[in-house]
């Protein structure tokens, strides 16, 4: 657990201004460090696909902040008639944009051990980013390819529905909600200080 030192009441307005001040720098660092931040996520994505999708995925390759997930599904390449495999490029930035937002909130709160909190935030959110990446890959295989190619995966109608839900959840909900929940859970005393400050006015 992270130890929290004494908390002084802080007006909401000043906190919001501090968050706004940190956001540009946080997004800049997040974008420039994209390949470095993607590396552990690539390893996690590779591990997940090896365990859960070994029949469908043969490799996960990193190219900067983009992962190329190479499937085992075969297709015909254009007019050449040559056989190839389906590969899907997934952009980690689309699922990790909550990280700089969370970093700005953590730094603006001015609580103890900010670096430790940032590291913990990354470790907690990385699996949610992997969720989105894998779900997008599966969505592409099931819904964005030909019937003949999708049939090779052997997913049942129920599994197709689960993939659709996982993709929507991983795209629309997790990137924003997960960072917010993490920040609230790790800054409860800081949030309580707002209520105390208002009560004393």
Secondary structure, DSSP 8 states (H G I E B T S, - for coil): -----------HHHHHHHHHHHHHHHHHHHHHTHHHHHHHHHHHHHHHHHHH-TTTEEEEEEETTEEEEEEEEEEEETTTTEEEEEEEEEETHHHHTHHHHHHHHHHHHT-S-HHHHHHHHHHHHHHHHHHHHHHHHHHHHHHSS-HHHHHHH---HHHHHHHHHHHHIIIIIHHHHHHHHHHHHH-HHHHHHHHHHHHT-
